[in-house]
Amino acid sequence: MILPQSPCDIRDPLEAGFQKHDVAPLVSFEAPLNESILSYSANGMGISFVPEMVVSHVSLKNIVYKKIKGNPVTRTIHLFSRTKAVFDRFYSSIPNKRNDT
């Protein structure tokens, strides 16, 4: 997983959510900028969460994303992956998700 470097307004809520659901993600990179996170993901280096405002400006091709509903984070985030297969494998492991792709 690629996470934003601290301090970041979504990093703390993400970590709190991981703890709440007893999830320990394997963090491969910590990136200072959303653009770096998108680039790493687009190049197959991991999966990540990014804010809604970042997704609305994405110009990278071959990126799969899903709006995460019902989360305690005050910003809308998406799950990013290079391919739908990677996305589906990770997304299927999330408990209590809505299946509205």
Jmol script that loads the backbone (N, CA, C; Angstrom):
load data "model"
ATOM      1  N   MET A   1       0.844  -1.164   0.000  1.00  0.00           N
ATOM      2  CA  MET A   1       0.000   0.000   0.000  1.00  0.00           C
ATOM      3  C   MET A   1       0.893   1.231   0.000  1.00  0.00           C
ATOM      4  N   ILE A   2       0.428   2.257  -0.658  1.00  0.00           N
ATOM      5  CA  ILE A   2       1.125   3.541  -0.688  1.00  0.00           C
ATOM      6  C   ILE A   2       0.312   4.502   0.171  1.00  0.00           C
ATOM      7  N   LEU A   3       0.944   5.083   1.172  1.00  0.00           N
ATOM      8  CA  LEU A   3       0.257   6.013   2.061  1.00  0.00           C
ATOM      9  C   LEU A   3       0.861   7.402   1.953  1.00  0.00           C
ATOM     10  N   PRO A   4       0.053   8.424   2.207  1.00  0.00           N
ATOM     11  CA  PRO A   4       0.595   9.782   2.246  1.00  0.00           C
ATOM     12  C   PRO A   4       1.484   9.937   3.481  1.00  0.00           C
ATOM     13  N   GLN A   5       2.545  10.717   3.318  1.00  0.00           N
ATOM     14  CA  GLN A   5       3.413  10.993   4.459  1.00  0.00           C
ATOM     15  C   GLN A   5       2.682  11.858   5.474  1.00  0.00           C
ATOM     16  N   SER A   6       3.005  11.633   6.735  1.00  0.00           N
ATOM     17  CA  SER A   6       2.473  12.510   7.790  1.00  0.00           C
ATOM     18  C   SER A   6       3.276  13.798   7.801  1.00  0.00           C
ATOM     19  N   PRO A   7       2.707  14.904   8.153  1.00  0.00           N
ATOM     20  CA  PRO A   7       1.294  15.087   8.472  1.00  0.00           C
ATOM     21  C   PRO A   7       0.451  15.181   7.205  1.00  0.00           C
ATOM     22  N   CYS A   8      -0.724  14.596   7.275  1.00  0.00           N
ATOM     23  CA  CYS A   8      -1.659  14.618   6.157  1.00  0.00           C
ATOM     24  C   CYS A   8      -3.053  14.438   6.733  1.00  0.00           C
ATOM     25  N   ASP A   9      -4.013  15.183   6.212  1.00  0.00           N
ATOM     26  CA  ASP A   9      -5.359  15.150   6.796  1.00  0.00           C
ATOM     27  C   ASP A   9      -6.106  13.838   6.608  1.00  0.00           C
ATOM     28  N   ILE A  10      -5.621  12.953   5.748  1.00  0.00           N
ATOM     29  CA  ILE A  10      -6.277  11.653   5.644  1.00  0.00           C
ATOM     30  C   ILE A  10      -5.447  10.525   6.256  1.00  0.00           C
ATOM     31  N   ARG A  11      -4.193  10.764   6.534  1.00  0.00           N
ATOM     32  CA  ARG A  11      -3.333   9.695   7.079  1.00  0.00           C
ATOM     33  C   ARG A  11      -3.838   9.209   8.444  1.00  0.00           C
ATOM     34  N   ASP A  12      -4.077  10.118   9.367  1.00  0.00           N
ATOM     35  CA  ASP A  12      -4.523   9.713  10.709  1.00  0.00           C
ATOM     36  C   ASP A  12      -5.852   8.968  10.682  1.00  0.00           C
ATOM     37  N   PRO A  13      -6.869   9.462   9.959  1.00  0.00           N
ATOM     38  CA  PRO A  13      -8.127   8.704   9.896  1.00  0.00           C
ATOM     39  C   PRO A  13      -7.961   7.329   9.227  1.00  0.00           C
ATOM     40  N   LEU A  14      -7.087   7.232   8.223  1.00  0.00           N
ATOM     41  CA  LEU A  14      -6.839   5.933   7.602  1.00  0.00           C
ATOM     42  C   LEU A  14      -6.242   4.960   8.611  1.00  0.00           C
ATOM     43  N   GLU A  15      -5.228   5.422   9.339  1.00  0.00           N
ATOM     44  CA  GLU A  15      -4.592   4.559  10.325  1.00  0.00           C
ATOM     45  C   GLU A  15      -5.577   4.163  11.432  1.00  0.00           C
ATOM     46  N   ALA A  16      -6.431   5.093  11.841  1.00  0.00           N
ATOM     47  CA  ALA A  16      -7.446   4.777  12.847  1.00  0.00           C
ATOM     48  C   ALA A  16      -8.415   3.717  12.317  1.00  0.00           C
ATOM     49  N   GLY A  17      -8.794   3.827  11.055  1.00  0.00           N
ATOM     50  CA  GLY A  17      -9.670   2.838  10.436  1.00  0.00           C
ATOM     51  C   GLY A  17      -9.013   1.469  10.343  1.00  0.00           C
ATOM     52  N   PHE A  18      -7.725   1.455   9.992  1.00  0.00           N
ATOM     53  CA  PHE A  18      -6.997   0.186   9.953  1.00  0.00           C
ATOM     54  C   PHE A  18      -7.000  -0.469  11.331  1.00  0.00           C
ATOM     55  N   GLN A  19      -6.722   0.320  12.356  1.00  0.00           N
ATOM     56  CA  GLN A  19      -6.692  -0.209  13.719  1.00  0.00           C
ATOM     57  C   GLN A  19      -8.075  -0.712  14.149  1.00  0.00           C
ATOM     58  N   LYS A  20      -9.102   0.059  13.859  1.00  0.00           N
ATOM     59  CA  LYS A  20     -10.463  -0.306  14.248  1.00  0.00           C
ATOM     60  C   LYS A  20     -10.869  -1.660  13.679  1.00  0.00           C
ATOM     61  N   HIS A  21     -10.437  -1.929  12.452  1.00  0.00           N
ATOM     62  CA  HIS A  21     -10.814  -3.175  11.783  1.00  0.00           C
ATOM     63  C   HIS A  21      -9.703  -4.223  11.861  1.00  0.00           C
ATOM     64  N   ASP A  22      -8.715  -3.958  12.702  1.00  0.00           N
ATOM     65  CA  ASP A  22      -7.610  -4.897  12.928  1.00  0.00           C
ATOM     66  C   ASP A  22      -6.900  -5.255  11.619  1.00  0.00           C
ATOM     67  N   VAL A  23      -6.633  -4.230  10.814  1.00  0.00           N
ATOM     68  CA  VAL A  23      -5.949  -4.397   9.534  1.00  0.00           C
ATOM     69  C   VAL A  23      -4.550  -3.804   9.658  1.00  0.00           C
ATOM     70  N   ALA A  24      -3.570  -4.547   9.204  1.00  0.00           N
ATOM     71  CA  ALA A  24      -2.182  -4.069   9.203  1.00  0.00           C
ATOM     72  C   ALA A  24      -1.681  -4.071   7.763  1.00  0.00           C
ATOM     73  N   PRO A  25      -1.902  -2.966   7.035  1.00  0.00           N
ATOM     74  CA  PRO A  25      -1.503  -2.948   5.628  1.00  0.00           C
ATOM     75  C   PRO A  25       0.017  -3.007   5.480  1.00  0.00           C
ATOM     76  N   LEU A  26       0.451  -3.662   4.424  1.00  0.00           N
ATOM     77  CA  LEU A  26       1.868  -3.692   4.091  1.00  0.00           C
ATOM     78  C   LEU A  26       2.161  -2.411   3.316  1.00  0.00           C
ATOM     79  N   VAL A  27       2.844  -1.483   3.954  1.00  0.00           N
ATOM     80  CA  VAL A  27       3.123  -0.185   3.340  1.00  0.00           C
ATOM     81  C   VAL A  27       4.428  -0.272   2.551  1.00  0.00           C
ATOM     82  N   SER A  28       4.331  -0.095   1.237  1.00  0.00           N
ATOM     83  CA  SER A  28       5.515  -0.167   0.386  1.00  0.00           C
ATOM     84  C   SER A  28       6.169   1.197   0.185  1.00  0.00           C
ATOM     85  N   PHE A  29       5.353   2.250   0.206  1.00  0.00           N
ATOM     86  CA  PHE A  29       5.867   3.606   0.020  1.00  0.00           C
ATOM     87  C   PHE A  29       5.055   4.589   0.857  1.00  0.00           C
ATOM     88  N   GLU A  30       5.700   5.669   1.237  1.00  0.00           N
ATOM     89  CA  GLU A  30       5.031   6.833   1.796  1.00  0.00           C
ATOM     90  C   GLU A  30       5.405   7.998   0.892  1.00  0.00           C
ATOM     91  N   ALA A  31       4.416   8.664   0.367  1.00  0.00           N
ATOM     92  CA  ALA A  31       4.656   9.719  -0.612  1.00  0.00           C
ATOM     93  C   ALA A  31       4.224  11.079  -0.069  1.00  0.00           C
ATOM     94  N   PRO A  32       5.005  12.126  -0.385  1.00  0.00           N
ATOM     95  CA  PRO A  32       4.684  13.453   0.114  1.00  0.00           C
ATOM     96  C   PRO A  32       3.548  14.145  -0.652  1.00  0.00           C
ATOM     97  N   LEU A  33       3.292  13.708  -1.874  1.00  0.00           N
ATOM     98  CA  LEU A  33       2.312  14.376  -2.730  1.00  0.00           C
ATOM     99  C   LEU A  33       1.325  13.378  -3.321  1.00  0.00           C
ATOM    100  N   ASN A  34       0.088  13.815  -3.508  1.00  0.00           N
ATOM    101  CA  ASN A  34      -0.908  12.964  -4.153  1.00  0.00           C
ATOM    102  C   ASN A  34      -0.475  12.551  -5.549  1.00  0.00           C
ATOM    103  N   GLU A  35       0.192  13.436  -6.257  1.00  0.00           N
ATOM    104  CA  GLU A  35       0.658  13.130  -7.605  1.00  0.00           C
ATOM    105  C   GLU A  35       1.640  11.961  -7.590  1.00  0.00           C
ATOM    106  N   SER A  36       2.477  11.912  -6.553  1.00  0.00           N
ATOM    107  CA  SER A  36       3.418  10.793  -6.416  1.00  0.00           C
ATOM    108  C   SER A  36       2.664   9.498  -6.158  1.00  0.00           C
ATOM    109  N   ILE A  37       1.657   9.568  -5.288  1.00  0.00           N
ATOM    110  CA  ILE A  37       0.846   8.387  -4.983  1.00  0.00           C
ATOM    111  C   ILE A  37       0.194   7.860  -6.258  1.00  0.00           C
ATOM    112  N   LEU A  38      -0.386   8.747  -7.053  1.00  0.00           N
ATOM    113  CA  LEU A  38      -1.028   8.339  -8.303  1.00  0.00           C
ATOM    114  C   LEU A  38      -0.028   7.717  -9.264  1.00  0.00           C
ATOM    115  N   SER A  39       1.134   8.323  -9.369  1.00  0.00           N
ATOM    116  CA  SER A  39       2.167   7.819 -10.275  1.00  0.00           C
ATOM    117  C   SER A  39       2.641   6.440  -9.850  1.00  0.00           C
ATOM    118  N   TYR A  40       2.905   6.252  -8.557  1.00  0.00           N
ATOM    119  CA  TYR A  40       3.318   4.941  -8.059  1.00  0.00           C
ATOM    120  C   TYR A  40       2.243   3.892  -8.367  1.00  0.00           C
ATOM    121  N   SER A  41       1.001   4.220  -8.104  1.00  0.00           N
ATOM    122  CA  SER A  41      -0.090   3.287  -8.345  1.00  0.00           C
ATOM    123  C   SER A  41      -0.243   2.987  -9.835  1.00  0.00           C
ATOM    124  N   ALA A  42      -0.167   4.020 -10.659  1.00  0.00           N
ATOM    125  CA  ALA A  42      -0.300   3.844 -12.109  1.00  0.00           C
ATOM    126  C   ALA A  42       0.812   2.971 -12.674  1.00  0.00           C
ATOM    127  N   ASN A  43       1.951   2.953 -11.996  1.00  0.00           N
ATOM    128  CA  ASN A  43       3.081   2.139 -12.445  1.00  0.00           C
ATOM    129  C   ASN A  43       3.133   0.774 -11.761  1.00  0.00           C
ATOM    130  N   GLY A  44       2.039   0.410 -11.100  1.00  0.00           N
ATOM    131  CA  GLY A  44       1.935  -0.911 -10.530  1.00  0.00           C
ATOM    132  C   GLY A  44       2.696  -1.124  -9.239  1.00  0.00           C
ATOM    133  N   MET A  45       3.016  -0.042  -8.535  1.00  0.00           N
ATOM    134  CA  MET A  45       3.826  -0.153  -7.323  1.00  0.00           C
ATOM    135  C   MET A  45       2.991  -0.251  -6.046  1.00  0.00           C
ATOM    136  N   GLY A  46       1.677  -0.237  -6.161  1.00  0.00           N
ATOM    137  CA  GLY A  46       0.837  -0.368  -4.976  1.00  0.00           C
ATOM    138  C   GLY A  46      -0.541   0.203  -5.186  1.00  0.00           C
ATOM    139  N   ILE A  47      -1.307   0.113  -4.129  1.00  0.00           N
ATOM    140  CA  ILE A  47      -2.686   0.573  -4.097  1.00  0.00           C
ATOM    141  C   ILE A  47      -2.766   1.664  -3.029  1.00  0.00           C
ATOM    142  N   SER A  48      -3.693   2.601  -3.177  1.00  0.00           N
ATOM    143  CA  SER A  48      -3.728   3.706  -2.223  1.00  0.00           C
ATOM    144  C   SER A  48      -5.112   4.326  -2.130  1.00  0.00           C
ATOM    145  N   PHE A  49      -5.269   5.166  -1.126  1.00  0.00           N
ATOM    146  CA  PHE A  49      -6.456   5.998  -0.957  1.00  0.00           C
ATOM    147  C   PHE A  49      -6.071   7.424  -1.304  1.00  0.00           C
ATOM    148  N   VAL A  50      -6.940   8.106  -2.043  1.00  0.00           N
ATOM    149  CA  VAL A  50      -6.683   9.508  -2.386  1.00  0.00           C
ATOM    150  C   VAL A  50      -7.964  10.314  -2.230  1.00  0.00           C
ATOM    151  N   PRO A  51      -7.828  11.610  -1.973  1.00  0.00           N
ATOM    152  CA  PRO A  51      -9.012  12.460  -1.806  1.00  0.00           C
ATOM    153  C   PRO A  51      -9.820  12.627  -3.101  1.00  0.00           C
ATOM    154  N   GLU A  52     -11.101  12.897  -2.922  1.00  0.00           N
ATOM    155  CA  GLU A  52     -12.018  13.138  -4.043  1.00  0.00           C
ATOM    156  C   GLU A  52     -11.479  14.212  -4.989  1.00  0.00           C
ATOM    157  N   MET A  53     -10.968  15.290  -4.426  1.00  0.00           N
ATOM    158  CA  MET A  53     -10.498  16.396  -5.274  1.00  0.00           C
ATOM    159  C   MET A  53      -9.332  15.982  -6.170  1.00  0.00           C
ATOM    160  N   VAL A  54      -8.574  14.986  -5.763  1.00  0.00           N
ATOM    161  CA  VAL A  54      -7.473  14.486  -6.592  1.00  0.00           C
ATOM    162  C   VAL A  54      -8.029  13.656  -7.747  1.00  0.00           C
ATOM    163  N   VAL A  55      -9.001  12.808  -7.444  1.00  0.00           N
ATOM    164  CA  VAL A  55      -9.595  11.943  -8.466  1.00  0.00           C
ATOM    165  C   VAL A  55     -10.233  12.757  -9.590  1.00  0.00           C
ATOM    166  N   SER A  56     -10.854  13.868  -9.240  1.00  0.00           N
ATOM    167  CA  SER A  56     -11.533  14.672 -10.259  1.00  0.00           C
ATOM    168  C   SER A  56     -10.574  15.305 -11.254  1.00  0.00           C
ATOM    169  N   HIS A  57      -9.282  15.286 -10.953  1.00  0.00           N
ATOM    170  CA  HIS A  57      -8.283  15.879 -11.846  1.00  0.00           C
ATOM    171  C   HIS A  57      -7.314  14.846 -12.432  1.00  0.00           C
ATOM    172  N   VAL A  58      -7.633  13.564 -12.286  1.00  0.00           N
ATOM    173  CA  VAL A  58      -6.735  12.514 -12.770  1.00  0.00           C
ATOM    174  C   VAL A  58      -6.706  12.496 -14.285  1.00  0.00           C
ATOM    175  N   SER A  59      -5.500  12.514 -14.844  1.00  0.00           N
ATOM    176  CA  SER A  59      -5.358  12.403 -16.293  1.00  0.00           C
ATOM    177  C   SER A  59      -4.579  11.146 -16.672  1.00  0.00           C
ATOM    178  N   LEU A  60      -4.243  10.318 -15.696  1.00  0.00           N
ATOM    179  CA  LEU A  60      -3.519   9.081 -15.967  1.00  0.00           C
ATOM    180  C   LEU A  60      -4.474   8.028 -16.516  1.00  0.00           C
ATOM    181  N   LYS A  61      -3.991   7.241 -17.457  1.00  0.00           N
ATOM    182  CA  LYS A  61      -4.803   6.179 -18.043  1.00  0.00           C
ATOM    183  C   LYS A  61      -4.564   4.886 -17.273  1.00  0.00           C
ATOM    184  N   ASN A  62      -5.476   3.949 -17.453  1.00  0.00           N
ATOM    185  CA  ASN A  62      -5.368   2.620 -16.844  1.00  0.00           C
ATOM    186  C   ASN A  62      -5.361   2.658 -15.324  1.00  0.00           C
ATOM    187  N   ILE A  63      -6.115   3.574 -14.739  1.00  0.00           N
ATOM    188  CA  ILE A  63      -6.267   3.650 -13.290  1.00  0.00           C
ATOM    189  C   ILE A  63      -7.708   3.248 -12.955  1.00  0.00           C
ATOM    190  N   VAL A  64      -7.851   2.387 -11.974  1.00  0.00           N
ATOM    191  CA  VAL A  64      -9.158   1.954 -11.500  1.00  0.00           C
ATOM    192  C   VAL A  64      -9.373   2.576 -10.131  1.00  0.00           C
ATOM    193  N   TYR A  65     -10.539   3.160  -9.896  1.00  0.00           N
ATOM    194  CA  TYR A  65     -10.811   3.720  -8.574  1.00  0.00           C
ATOM    195  C   TYR A  65     -12.253   3.486  -8.169  1.00  0.00           C
ATOM    196  N   LYS A  66     -12.462   3.508  -6.867  1.00  0.00           N
ATOM    197  CA  LYS A  66     -13.780   3.230  -6.292  1.00  0.00           C
ATOM    198  C   LYS A  66     -14.009   4.189  -5.141  1.00  0.00           C
ATOM    199  N   LYS A  67     -15.149   4.831  -5.115  1.00  0.00           N
ATOM    200  CA  LYS A  67     -15.513   5.706  -4.006  1.00  0.00           C
ATOM    201  C   LYS A  67     -15.796   4.844  -2.778  1.00  0.00           C
ATOM    202  N   ILE A  68     -15.215   5.214  -1.661  1.00  0.00           N
ATOM    203  CA  ILE A  68     -15.398   4.474  -0.412  1.00  0.00           C
ATOM    204  C   ILE A  68     -16.520   5.149   0.364  1.00  0.00           C
ATOM    205  N   LYS A  69     -17.603   4.421   0.583  1.00  0.00           N
ATOM    206  CA  LYS A  69     -18.762   4.984   1.274  1.00  0.00           C
ATOM    207  C   LYS A  69     -18.815   4.505   2.714  1.00  0.00           C
ATOM    208  N   GLY A  70     -19.400   5.325   3.579  1.00  0.00           N
ATOM    209  CA  GLY A  70     -19.595   4.934   4.966  1.00  0.00           C
ATOM    210  C   GLY A  70     -18.336   4.946   5.804  1.00  0.00           C
ATOM    211  N   ASN A  71     -17.339   5.707   5.411  1.00  0.00           N
ATOM    212  CA  ASN A  71     -16.098   5.752   6.183  1.00  0.00           C
ATOM    213  C   ASN A  71     -16.110   6.947   7.133  1.00  0.00           C
ATOM    214  N   PRO A  72     -15.315   6.894   8.206  1.00  0.00           N
ATOM    215  CA  PRO A  72     -15.296   7.992   9.174  1.00  0.00           C
ATOM    216  C   PRO A  72     -14.415   9.166   8.750  1.00  0.00           C
ATOM    217  N   VAL A  73     -13.734   9.046   7.627  1.00  0.00           N
ATOM    218  CA  VAL A  73     -12.866  10.114   7.149  1.00  0.00           C
ATOM    219  C   VAL A  73     -13.734  11.238   6.615  1.00  0.00           C
ATOM    220  N   THR A  74     -13.384  12.456   6.952  1.00  0.00           N
ATOM    221  CA  THR A  74     -14.220  13.581   6.567  1.00  0.00           C
ATOM    222  C   THR A  74     -14.064  13.964   5.104  1.00  0.00           C
ATOM    223  N   ARG A  75     -13.065  13.451   4.440  1.00  0.00           N
ATOM    224  CA  ARG A  75     -12.912  13.681   3.007  1.00  0.00           C
ATOM    225  C   ARG A  75     -13.339  12.423   2.266  1.00  0.00           C
ATOM    226  N   THR A  76     -13.831  12.587   1.062  1.00  0.00           N
ATOM    227  CA  THR A  76     -14.176  11.443   0.242  1.00  0.00           C
ATOM    228  C   THR A  76     -12.898  10.893  -0.371  1.00  0.00           C
ATOM    229  N   ILE A  77     -12.689   9.587  -0.221  1.00  0.00           N
ATOM    230  CA  ILE A  77     -11.477   8.968  -0.738  1.00  0.00           C
ATOM    231  C   ILE A  77     -11.823   7.853  -1.713  1.00  0.00           C
ATOM    232  N   HIS A  78     -10.844   7.458  -2.519  1.00  0.00           N
ATOM    233  CA  HIS A  78     -11.002   6.377  -3.484  1.00  0.00           C
ATOM    234  C   HIS A  78      -9.873   5.384  -3.310  1.00  0.00           C
ATOM    235  N   LEU A  79     -10.123   4.169  -3.662  1.00  0.00           N
ATOM    236  CA  LEU A  79      -9.119   3.130  -3.658  1.00  0.00           C
ATOM    237  C   LEU A  79      -8.569   3.034  -5.074  1.00  0.00           C
ATOM    238  N   PHE A  80      -7.255   3.159  -5.215  1.00  0.00           N
ATOM    239  CA  PHE A  80      -6.615   3.161  -6.527  1.00  0.00           C
ATOM    240  C   PHE A  80      -5.849   1.879  -6.761  1.00  0.00           C
ATOM    241  N   SER A  81      -5.826   1.440  -7.992  1.00  0.00           N
ATOM    242  CA  SER A  81      -5.053   0.267  -8.376  1.00  0.00           C
ATOM    243  C   SER A  81      -4.701   0.379  -9.853  1.00  0.00           C
ATOM    244  N   ARG A  82      -3.633  -0.278 -10.233  1.00  0.00           N
ATOM    245  CA  ARG A  82      -3.227  -0.262 -11.632  1.00  0.00           C
ATOM    246  C   ARG A  82      -4.210  -1.045 -12.504  1.00  0.00           C
ATOM    247  N   THR A  83      -4.702  -2.154 -11.955  1.00  0.00           N
ATOM    248  CA  THR A  83      -5.609  -3.001 -12.730  1.00  0.00           C
ATOM    249  C   THR A  83      -6.856  -3.343 -11.925  1.00  0.00           C
ATOM    250  N   LYS A  84      -7.888  -3.733 -12.635  1.00  0.00           N
ATOM    251  CA  LYS A  84      -9.128  -4.134 -11.967  1.00  0.00           C
ATOM    252  C   LYS A  84      -8.916  -5.422 -11.181  1.00  0.00           C
ATOM    253  N   ALA A  85      -8.058  -6.319 -11.666  1.00  0.00           N
ATOM    254  CA  ALA A  85      -7.808  -7.581 -10.957  1.00  0.00           C
ATOM    255  C   ALA A  85      -7.200  -7.318  -9.583  1.00  0.00           C
ATOM    256  N   VAL A  86      -6.231  -6.422  -9.505  1.00  0.00           N
ATOM    257  CA  VAL A  86      -5.617  -6.080  -8.214  1.00  0.00           C
ATOM    258  C   VAL A  86      -6.654  -5.399  -7.330  1.00  0.00           C
ATOM    259  N   PHE A  87      -7.401  -4.490  -7.918  1.00  0.00           N
ATOM    260  CA  PHE A  87      -8.447  -3.794  -7.178  1.00  0.00           C
ATOM    261  C   PHE A  87      -9.452  -4.789  -6.605  1.00  0.00           C
ATOM    262  N   ASP A  88      -9.953  -5.700  -7.446  1.00  0.00           N
ATOM    263  CA  ASP A  88     -10.958  -6.668  -7.004  1.00  0.00           C
ATOM    264  C   ASP A  88     -10.427  -7.565  -5.895  1.00  0.00           C
ATOM    265  N   ARG A  89      -9.164  -7.992  -6.005  1.00  0.00           N
ATOM    266  CA  ARG A  89      -8.578  -8.860  -4.987  1.00  0.00           C
ATOM    267  C   ARG A  89      -8.533  -8.139  -3.641  1.00  0.00           C
ATOM    268  N   PHE A  90      -8.119  -6.893  -3.625  1.00  0.00           N
ATOM    269  CA  PHE A  90      -8.050  -6.130  -2.376  1.00  0.00           C
ATOM    270  C   PHE A  90      -9.452  -5.783  -1.885  1.00  0.00           C
ATOM    271  N   TYR A  91     -10.298  -5.275  -2.777  1.00  0.00           N
ATOM    272  CA  TYR A  91     -11.633  -4.818  -2.384  1.00  0.00           C
ATOM    273  C   TYR A  91     -12.477  -5.951  -1.826  1.00  0.00           C
ATOM    274  N   SER A  92     -12.299  -7.152  -2.361  1.00  0.00           N
ATOM    275  CA  SER A  92     -13.096  -8.288  -1.883  1.00  0.00           C
ATOM    276  C   SER A  92     -12.744  -8.663  -0.446  1.00  0.00           C
ATOM    277  N   SER A  93     -11.581  -8.236   0.039  1.00  0.00           N
ATOM    278  CA  SER A  93     -11.174  -8.575   1.402  1.00  0.00           C
ATOM    279  C   SER A  93     -11.667  -7.576   2.445  1.00  0.00           C
ATOM    280  N   ILE A  94     -12.309  -6.496   2.012  1.00  0.00           N
ATOM    281  CA  ILE A  94     -12.783  -5.469   2.932  1.00  0.00           C
ATOM    282  C   ILE A  94     -14.127  -5.892   3.521  1.00  0.00           C
ATOM    283  N   PRO A  95     -14.202  -5.989   4.857  1.00  0.00           N
ATOM    284  CA  PRO A  95     -15.473  -6.379   5.467  1.00  0.00           C
ATOM    285  C   PRO A  95     -16.497  -5.228   5.452  1.00  0.00           C
ATOM    286  N   ASN A  96     -17.755  -5.584   5.447  1.00  0.00           N
ATOM    287  CA  ASN A  96     -18.855  -4.613   5.562  1.00  0.00           C
ATOM    288  C   ASN A  96     -18.851  -3.546   4.477  1.00  0.00           C
ATOM    289  N   LYS A  97     -18.497  -3.903   3.275  1.00  0.00           N
ATOM    290  CA  LYS A  97     -18.497  -2.923   2.189  1.00  0.00           C
ATOM    291  C   LYS A  97     -19.813  -3.007   1.426  1.00  0.00           C
ATOM    292  N   ARG A  98     -20.120  -1.940   0.748  1.00  0.00           N
ATOM    293  CA  ARG A  98     -21.286  -1.940  -0.129  1.00  0.00           C
ATOM    294  C   ARG A  98     -20.806  -2.350  -1.507  1.00  0.00           C
ATOM    295  N   ASN A  99     -21.574  -3.127  -2.179  1.00  0.00           N
ATOM    296  CA  ASN A  99     -21.185  -3.583  -3.515  1.00  0.00           C
ATOM    297  C   ASN A  99     -21.941  -2.772  -4.551  1.00  0.00           C
ATOM    298  N   ASP A 100     -21.531  -1.522  -4.719  1.00  0.00           N
ATOM    299  CA  ASP A 100     -22.185  -0.664  -5.706  1.00  0.00           C
ATOM    300  C   ASP A 100     -21.155  -0.103  -6.672  1.00  0.00           C
ATOM    301  N   THR A 101     -20.517  -1.005  -7.415  1.00  0.00           N
ATOM    302  CA  THR A 101     -19.488  -0.629  -8.390  1.00  0.00           C
ATOM    303  C   THR A 101     -20.093   0.029  -9.591  1.00  0.00           C
TER     304      THR A 101
END
end "model"
wireframe off; spacefill off
backbone 0.3
color backbone group
